[in-house]
Amino acid sequence: MIGYRSRTSEEHAATVYLVVHLCGAMLGLQLARSLADSNGSWAEGRLDSLPSELEYEIGELLHLIEDTQEISLPRYPQFDAGLNRLRKLVHIEALWQRRLVRLAALEVMRTALCGKSAMWEVLRDIPAGETAEQHRELNALVSKQIETVTVLHHRAAAEAFNPTEGRTQH
């Protein structure tokens, strides 16, 4: 926990790195919830599991931060709840049904997932107490997520720029 010992500048930098990824993951979770809510039928259910998978990964990251950096982040649930309330306030169904909005949201989600993948790769190379099995599990999960969002992104791009091709029910 904070205050038990003095921390080096490298430890502070590592903490900042992990907390930045945590903040990005929380924003990504809210985007995933919006995508799943708004594009459920369009995405044919492929996004349904994404929010719970991201919640699981955030939990793993929180444990890693607390275990390796010896800090506690007790405000995460309150922060996530606040972000979720904000997401619901600005959630406008008609906006999400616009093809270019869908395309842009999927691009942001894809970029966020690739950033998360890079973080898990970095953490794999830095011994921090997690097992090789945990790394394999997390890397497989993010790879599946990237693949799913990439397929949907390509479909959204085809529909956005050639609306008569690949058009499906909304």
C-alpha positions, 0 to 999 in steps of 0.5 A: 500500500502507499506509504510503506516504503519510498519508491524509486522513480522507475517504480513511479514510472511503472505505476503511471504506465499501468494506471494509464492503461487502466484508465484506457481500459475503463474508457474502452469498457464504456465504449464496448458497452455502448457498441454492444448495446447499440449494435447488438443486432447489427453485430450479430451478437459478436460484441455481447461478451466484450464488456465482461471480458474487458471487466475481467481483464481490468480486474487482472490489471488491478491485481497486477498493479496492487501486487507489483506496485504496492498501491491500492486503487479502491476508487475504481468501482466508483469511477467506472460507475460514474463513467457508465452513468455518463455513457448512458446520459450521452447515449443516443440510439440514432447517433450510433446507427449512423454508418460513419459513427459505427465505423469510427467507434469500431476503429477506436475500439480496435486501436484500444485493443491493440494498445492493450495487447501491447501492454500485455506483451510488455508485462509478459517480458517483465516478471511481475508474479503472474504465470505463463498460463495467465499470459497465454490466457490474456493474450488469447483473449485480446487476440480474439477481441481484436479479430472480432472487432476487425471483422466488424470494422471491415464490415462497417467500412464496406457499409459506410462507403458503399451502402448498397454492398454488404448492407444488413438489417440495423 
